Amino acid sequence: MNVGRGTLGVIAGVLMVMLAAVGHLLSPPAFDPPPLPDSPLFREIPPQPAAEVRPVARTDRFRTETILVLAKNETLKATIRAPLSPGRHPAMVFVQGSGSGDGGEFTQQAEWLARAGIVTLAYDKRTVGYSFRSRDFGLLADDALRMLRVLRERPDVDPARAGLWGVSEGGWVVPVAAARDPQAAFAVLVSSPNVSPLRQVAWALNEQLLRLHAPTGVRDLLTRVMGGVGFDFLRYDGVPALRGISQPVLALYGTDDPSIPFVESTETLTGALTRSGNTDYTIRFLAGADHAMRIRGGPYAADYLPTLANWIKDLPRTARSPVPIAGATPVQRFEASDVPAAPWWGDSTILWLTLCLTAVGYVAAPVTEMVVRLRGRDLRLQARVHLWPVLRRRLRRMAWTGLGELAAVMAFITLIVLFSVNQAGAWPAVQAGWLVVRLLAIVMLVQTVTAFAAVVGGLRDGWEPTLWQKSVLAGVLGGTALLLLTAAYYGLFAFPW
């Protein structure tokens, strides 16, 4: 029995609508951050006082030392840059942001500050107890405090003026360390999120997709993936640690930072410090600076290093600024909202289980056929034997399309990540990538419908598949069906675009 193409097209269309409906019913609430209400704290920000950005004399020669510091379950390499001028100097420990890395990323800043008369220590980030899936900010704070003790024990360092500096993820680490060690002289927070990691990432993702003119479905796909991630550290609340800071705080933010909600970050910081009775904070917004305090990824913002050096060298006079918040006016369009938690069927564990079952089904098909051939089974006496080669080709194309869909989704997510760094000409690539992902999902659905129709037609015409052929059909058709349901959950069949 042959089924016409028009009939198959109607069936595929109906199934696509059903999958869209299933995806809508199974999906968590939509992630749609509301606009951030106007805050009176940021309506009129005074310019940064001229004394804070005055030129810094950088006449000191410095020496560079490399040491090994024993940390918990690991030994970390640290690089110290110290001025050669006599006497005791202020000192600072660099605490890294997210990801693995070494202290070499701070070389330019460290040398600049050393020439200005400030001892610096930059260390390699630990590899034991820190990973993409798991990180302990308390453990990272312990590393930072070990480094700070190393500096305080040096004869060229004034222990009363030795403090901590943290960037990005370091903004969750430094408050923990400062709260644990009241002897830390100060805390510098650079591009510190202060909201939970999940809110920070979700806010950055939403801003990035808006700049890329990405379709709504792209945000739904990515936020549903994020909502199913079970990393405990993503919901870390840094406010208690912020309340524990008793030292002077310098917080620096860039107005072109696409990675953190700097207005809410500032409100969280000031609210926590005020509630704990710490009024010794200075918050500065640097015009045009990005997440790393650079201008479009190039040189540092002109006022960044002078502001940092003048504040540290002039402590304790600069601890309490007459102008707590100053600089360029920040503009944050949307609130930093939590990504809705996925239901149990959207959990990352279920996703990996689904992909594993699909892989088993796809792999079982060629393996089963290979075993049958090796055992020399003869199919010539099978009724309607000519149908199997045609079905086998269909199944093979289905498997390759399913694998291609998985690869396309992974490549598309990678594309979005890469465009977080450089977005020049990005929106056509995003639109094209989303089109490819959705077209492959539709092709996969059409192939499933046509293959199933061919199987049904063969059975009605008298074809009697063997046990191993049934296994192959179940593996490929079942695996593709799981992929189609997964694609429906992640919005690949949703309307509108």
C-alpha positions in Angstrom: 0.0 0.0 0.0 1.4 3.3 -1.1 0.6 6.6 0.7 0.7 9.7 -1.3 3.1 12.5 -0.6 0.2 14.9 0.1 -1.2 12.6 2.7 2.3 12.2 4.3 2.7 16.0 4.3 -0.6 16.4 6.1 0.4 13.8 8.7 3.7 15.4 9.2 2.1 18.8 9.6 -0.4 17.5 12.2 2.4 15.8 14.1 4.4 19.0 14.1 1.5 21.0 15.6 1.0 18.2 18.2 4.7 18.4 19.1 4.5 22.1 19.4 1.5 21.7 21.7 3.3 19.0 23.7 6.4 21.2 24.0 4.2 24.1 25.3 2.5 21.9 27.8 5.7 20.3 29.1 7.8 23.4 29.2 8.5 25.5 32.4 7.2 29.1 32.7 8.7 31.4 30.1 11.8 33.4 31.0 10.8 37.0 30.3 12.7 39.5 32.6 10.7 42.7 33.2 12.2 46.1 32.7 14.2 47.4 35.6 12.3 50.1 37.4 14.0 53.5 37.6 16.1 53.7 40.7 16.5 57.1 42.5 20.1 56.0 43.4 21.2 56.3 39.8 19.2 59.3 38.5 21.9 61.8 39.1 25.4 60.4 39.6 28.1 63.0 40.2 31.3 62.8 38.2 34.2 61.1 39.7 36.3 63.4 41.9 39.4 64.6 40.1 41.7 63.6 43.0 40.9 59.9 42.4 42.1 59.9 38.8 45.1 62.1 39.3 48.3 60.8 37.6 50.2 58.2 39.6 53.9 58.4 39.8 55.3 55.1 38.5 59.0 55.5 39.0 59.7 52.4 41.1 61.7 49.6 39.8 60.4 46.2 40.9 61.5 42.6 41.2 59.5 39.5 40.3 59.5 36.4 42.5 57.9 33.1 41.9 56.9 30.9 44.9 54.9 27.8 45.7 52.1 28.1 48.3 50.7 25.1 50.0 46.9 25.1 49.7 44.2 22.5 50.6 45.0 19.3 48.6 47.1 21.3 46.2 50.2 23.5 45.8 49.7 26.7 43.9 52.3 28.8 42.1 52.2 32.5 42.8 54.1 35.4 41.3 55.0 38.4 43.5 55.9 41.8 42.0 57.4 44.1 44.6 58.8 47.6 44.3 62.5 48.0 45.0 62.1 51.2 46.9 62.8 51.0 50.7 60.2 50.7 53.4 56.9 48.9 53.7 54.4 49.1 50.9 50.6 48.5 50.5 49.9 45.1 49.0 47.1 43.3 47.2 46.2 39.7 46.2 44.6 39.2 42.7 41.6 36.8 42.8 40.6 35.4 39.5 37.2 35.2 37.8 35.6 32.1 36.5 37.3 29.3 34.6 40.8 27.8 34.8 43.8 30.1 34.4 47.0 31.2 35.8 48.2 34.4 37.4 49.8 35.5 34.1 46.5 37.2 33.1 47.3 39.9 35.7 50.8 40.7 34.5 50.0 44.1 33.0 48.1 45.3 36.0 50.6 43.9 38.5 53.6 45.5 36.8 51.8 48.9 36.6 50.9 48.8 40.3 54.4 47.6 41.3 55.9 50.6 39.6 53.4 52.7 41.5 54.6 51.3 44.8 52.2 48.5 45.5 53.2 44.9 46.1 51.0 42.4 44.2 50.5 38.7 44.2 48.9 36.7 41.4 48.5 33.0 41.7 47.4 30.1 39.6 43.8 28.9 40.2 43.4 25.6 41.8 42.4 22.6 39.7 41.4 20.3 42.6 37.9 21.0 43.9 37.0 23.4 41.1 35.3 22.4 37.9 32.6 23.4 35.4 30.0 21.5 37.4 31.1 22.3 40.9 32.9 25.0 42.8 33.2 26.0 46.4 33.6 29.7 47.0 34.7 29.0 50.6 37.6 26.8 49.3 38.6 29.5 46.8 38.5 32.1 49.7 40.8 29.9 51.7 43.3 30.0 48.8 43.1 33.8 48.7 43.7 34.1 52.4 46.7 31.9 52.3 48.2 34.2 49.7 47.3 37.2 51.8 49.2 35.7 54.7 52.2 35.3 52.5 52.2 39.0 51.7 51.7 40.1 55.3 54.7 38.1 56.4 57.0 39.9 53.9 59.3 42.6 55.3 58.5 45.0 52.4 54.7 44.9 53.0 52.7 46.9 55.5 50.4 44.3 57.0 47.8 47.0 57.9 47.5 47.9 54.2 47.4 44.4 52.6 44.1 43.5 51.0 42.2 41.6 48.4 41.1 42.3 44.8 38.6 40.1 43.0 37.1 40.2 39.5 33.8 38.7 38.3 33.5 35.3 40.0 36.1 36.7 42.4 33.4 39.0 43.6 31.8 36.0 45.3 35.1 34.8 46.7 36.6 38.0 48.1 33.6 38.8 50.4 33.9 35.4 51.9 37.6 35.8 52.5 37.2 39.4 53.9 34.5 38.2 56.3 36.7 35.4 57.5 39.7 37.6 58.1 39.1 41.0 59.6 42.8 41.7 59.3 42.4 42.0 55.6 42.9 45.8 55.1 40.5 46.3 52.2 38.4 44.6 49.5 38.4 45.7 45.9 35.5 44.3 43.8 35.8 44.6 40.0 32.7 43.8 37.9 31.3 42.0 40.9 27.9 40.4 40.1 26.6 40.2 43.8 23.4 38.5 42.6 23.3 34.7 42.3 25.4 33.1 39.5 22.3 31.9 37.8 20.7 35.3 37.7 24.0 36.8 36.5 24.3 34.3 33.7 20.6 34.6 32.7 20.8 38.4 32.6 23.9 38.3 30.5 22.3 35.8 28.2 19.2 37.9 27.8 21.2 41.0 27.0 23.3 39.2 24.6 20.4 37.7 22.7 18.7 41.1 22.5 21.9 42.6 20.9 22.0 39.7 18.5 18.4 40.2 17.5 17.8 36.5 18.3 14.4 35.0 17.9 12.4 34.3 21.1 12.8 30.6 20.5 16.6 30.9 20.9 16.1 32.3 24.4 13.6 29.6 25.2 16.0 26.9 24.1 18.9 28.2 26.1 17.0 29.1 29.3 15.3 25.6 29.3 18.8 24.1 29.1 19.9 26.3 32.0 16.8 25.6 34.1 17.6 21.9 33.9 21.2 22.3 35.1 21.6 21.0 38.6 24.8 22.8 39.6 24.2 23.9 43.2 26.7 26.8 43.1 24.5 28.5 40.5 22.0 29.5 43.2 24.7 30.7 45.6 23.5 33.7 47.7 26.4 36.1 48.2 24.6 38.6 50.4 25.5 37.0 53.8 29.2 37.3 52.9 28.8 40.9 51.8 27.2 41.7 55.1 30.2 40.2 56.8 32.7 42.7 55.2 33.9 45.2 57.8 36.8 46.6 55.7 36.7 49.5 53.3 35.3 48.5 49.9 36.1 49.8 46.4 33.7 48.6 43.7 34.5 49.3 40.1 32.0 48.8 37.2 32.1 49.5 33.5 29.1 51.0 31.7 29.7 48.7 28.7 29.9 45.5 30.7 27.6 43.0 29.0 28.1 40.3 31.6 26.6 41.6 34.9 23.5 43.6 36.0 25.6 46.4 37.4 22.7 48.5 38.7 21.3 45.6 40.7 24.8 44.5 41.7 25.4 48.0 43.2 22.0 48.0 44.9 22.7 44.6 46.4 26.2 45.6 47.6 25.1 48.9 49.1 22.1 47.3 50.8 24.2 44.5 52.3 26.9 46.9 53.6 24.4 49.4 54.9 22.5 46.7 56.8 25.7 45.5 58.5 26.7 49.1 59.4 29.6 49.4 57.0 29.5 52.8 55.3 33.2 52.6 54.1 32.5 51.9 50.5 33.4 53.7 47.2 31.6 52.7 44.0 32.7 54.0 40.6 31.3 53.6 37.1 33.9 53.9 34.4 32.5 55.1 31.0 33.0 52.6 28.2 34.7 50.0 30.3 33.8 46.3 29.7 33.8 43.4 32.1 37.6 43.4 32.3 37.8 47.2 32.7 39.1 47.4 29.1 37.7 49.5 26.2 36.3 47.0 23.7 38.7 44.4 24.8 41.7 46.6 24.1 43.5 48.9 26.6 42.4 49.5 30.1 39.9 52.3 30.7 42.0 55.4 31.3 40.7 56.0 34.9 40.8 52.3 36.0 44.4 51.8 37.3 44.8 55.4 38.6 41.6 55.1 40.6 42.7 51.7 42.0 46.2 52.9 42.9 45.2 56.2 44.4 42.5 54.6 46.6 44.8 51.9 47.9 47.8 54.2 48.5 45.7 56.9 50.3 44.0 54.5 52.7 42.6 55.0 55.3 41.7 58.6 54.2 39.9 57.2 51.1 38.0 54.5 53.0 34.9 56.7 53.4 34.4 58.8 50.3 32.2 62.0 50.6 30.8 60.8 47.3 30.0 57.1 47.7 28.7 56.5 44.1 30.2 58.5 41.2 31.2 58.3 37.6 29.3 57.7 34.4 25.6 56.9 34.5 24.9 53.2 34.2 21.9 52.0 32.2 20.5 48.5 32.9 17.4 47.8 30.9 16.0 44.6 32.5 16.0 42.9 35.9 18.2 40.0 36.7 15.7 37.3 37.1 15.9 33.6 38.0 15.6 31.1 35.2 12.5 29.0 36.0 13.5 25.6 37.3 12.8 22.8 34.9 10.3 20.1 35.8 11.7 16.6 36.4 11.5 15.6 32.8 13.6 18.6 31.8 16.4 17.9 34.3 19.8 17.5 32.8 19.9 13.9 34.0 16.8 13.0 32.0 18.3 14.8 29.0 21.5 12.7 29.2 19.5 9.6 29.7 17.4 10.4 26.6 20.5 11.0 24.5 22.1 7.8 25.8 19.0 5.7 24.9 19.0 7.4 21.4 22.6 6.6 20.9 22.0 3.0 22.0 19.2 2.7 19.5 21.3 4.2 16.7 24.3 2.1 17.5 22.4 -1.1 18.0 21.0 -1.0 14.4 24.3 -1.4 12.5 25.8 -3.7 15.1 22.8 -6.0 14.9 23.0 -6.1 11.1 26.7 -6.7 11.2 26.2 -9.7 13.6 23.5 -11.1 11.3 25.8 -10.9 8.3 28.7 -12.5 10.1 26.4 -15.4 11.1 25.5 -15.8 7.4 21.7 -15.4 7.8 20.0 -15.7 4.3 17.1 -13.4 3.7 16.3 -14.6 0.2 13.4 -16.7 1.4 11.8 -13.8 3.3 8.5 -12.5 1.8 8.8 -9.0 0.2 12.6 -9.2 0.7 13.1 -6.2 -1.6 11.6 -3.8 0.9 14.4 -4.1 3.5 17.2 -2.4 1.5 14.8 0.6 0.9 13.9 0.8 4.6 17.5 0.4 5.6 18.5 3.4 3.6 15.7 5.4 5.2 16.8 4.4 8.6 20.3 5.3 7.9 19.3 8.8 6.8 17.2 9.2 9.9 20.1 8.3 12.1 22.4 10.7 10.4 19.8 13.5 10.5 19.3 12.9 14.3 23.1 13.0 14.9 23.3 16.1 12.7 20.5 17.8 14.7 22.5 17.1 18.0 25.7 18.5 16.4 23.8 21.5 15.1 22.3 22.4 18.5 25.7 22.1 20.2 27.4 24.2 17.4 24.6 26.8 17.7 25.0 27.1 21.5 28.8 27.4 21.0 28.1 30.1 18.4 26.1 32.1 20.9 29.0 31.8 23.5 31.5 32.9 20.9 29.4 35.9 20.0 29.4 37.0 23.6 33.0 38.1 22.9 32.7 39.5 19.4 29.3 40.4 18.0 30.4 42.0 14.8 28.0 40.8 12.0 26.6 38.2 14.4 22.8 38.5 13.9 22.7 37.0 10.4 24.7 34.0 11.7 22.4 33.6 14.6 19.3 33.7 12.4 20.9 31.2 10.0 22.0 28.9 12.8 18.5 28.9 14.3 17.0 28.2 10.8 19.3 25.2 10.4 18.4 23.8 13.8 14.7 24.0 13.2 14.8 22.7 9.6 16.8 19.7 10.7 14.1 19.0 13.4 11.4 19.2 10.7 13.4 17.0 8.3 13.8 14.5 11.2 10.0 14.5 11.7 9.3 14.0 8.0 11.8 11.1 7.7 10.1 9.5 10.7 6.7 9.8 9.1 7.8 8.4 5.8 9.7 5.6 7.3 6.9 4.6 9.5 4.5 4.7 6.6 6.8 2.5 4.6 7.0 0.0 7.4 3.2 -0.1 7.8 2.7 -0.4 4.0 5.2 -3.3 3.9 3.4 -5.1 6.7 0.1 -4.8 5.0 1.6 -6.1 1.8 2.8 -9.2 3.5 6.3 -8.4 4.6 7.3 -10.3 7.7 10.4 -8.8 9.4 12.8 -11.0 11.2 13.6 -10.5 14.9 16.8 -8.6 14.1 15.0 -6.4 11.6 12.5 -5.5 14.3 15.3 -4.6 16.6 16.8 -2.3 14.0 13.5 -0.7 13.4 12.8 -0.2 17.1 16.2 1.2 17.8 16.2 3.8 15.0 12.5 4.7 15.1 12.5 4.7 18.9 15.7 6.8 19.2 14.4 9.3 16.7 11.0 9.5 18.6 12.9 10.4 21.8 14.8 13.1 19.9 11.6 14.5 18.5 10.1 14.7 22.0 13.2 16.3 23.3 13.2 18.8 20.5 9.6 19.6 21.3 10.4 20.3 24.9 13.2 22.7 23.9 10.9 24.6 21.6 12.2 23.5 18.2 8.6 23.1 16.9 7.2 26.1 18.7 5.4 29.0 17.1 6.1 31.8 16.5 9.6 31.7 15.1 
